[in-house]
Amino acid sequence: MTAVVKGLRLRVTKTDACGLPLEGAANRLVTNGFIRFNLDPEMKARNDLEQANAAGEVCVSSSTPAERKWWNTEIQLCGVDPDLFALIAGSARVLDYEGKPVGFIDRALPETDSGVAFELWTGVGDDDGCPIPEDDSIFSATTSGPGWGYFLCMGKEFVLGGFPIEEAVTTFTLSGRTFNPKRWGRGPYNVAATDSSGTPGRLLVPAYDESAENHLVHFWTPVPPPPVTDGACELAVQSIFTGPPTYFGPSAAAIAPDQPACGGSGEGEGEGEGEGEGEGEGEG
């Protein structure tokens, strides 16, 4: 079992209401400016069905199991990032005289026509991911150390919670809920190992499993998280998945093409995720 320790990086990507990544000028952002990312299941309660006969004895007994409807999502942020608020909550940005975002305005109704994809990287326990070698093949391995925990979920309908202005650090909390990642496919980024050498690639299978009706994906990965970006960056999808290989389907790319260069603490995405040009095929 791998422990989940600390939240290291959060990537937010603009999607439609079904999880399709939307190409656009400011539709992705990577931050470490979050204090807490919390998920709580919203459950439909178990329903016990019982019928008594004329003598008051139970003659029919059955039940329907509890069912997870979605996960309530709460994100506590260190400060105000206008681009992040715009992506998550659909808040309009306040621009300065140079057209740079310097603030945001709230909205009466939450955004319901679109959503976002959250990708969260965590640390793992010190001893996790360090199996005892069985042969000398470990000397040729290109990856080492424990790796990272990776979480993926969609989110929508976010609203800003209350915040005090006082002699203390003010934090901001956005609350919403998850939804099925039906149109995310294997994603536009390289987040998983595709071979024993740890070559970064897309998800090995589409994020949504129809039989499970899942809202979350979690796994351990040797692929490092992307660097923090300086605000929101351009997201390319159909303009780089020109195929074959394609984004979806039997000819789907195993390795995502690099995203456009973006300002931040590292190179443009790719962002340390690999340098493939969409080579290889697999299920979309």
Secondary structure, DSSP 4 states (H G I P E B T S, - for coil): -PPPEEEEEEEEEEEETTSPBPPEEEEEEEE--EEEEEEEEEEEPPEEEEEE-TTS-EEEEEEE--EEEEEEEEEEESS--HHHHHHHH-PPEEE-TTS-EEEE---SS---SEEEEEEEEEE--TTTT-PPPSSGGGGG-S--S--EEEEEEEEEEEEE-----SSS---EEEEEE----TTTTT-SS--EE-STT--EES-SS-S--TTTT-SEEEEEESSPPPPPBSS-EEE-STTT--SSSBSSSTTEESSPPPPPP--BSSPSTTTTS----S-SEE--
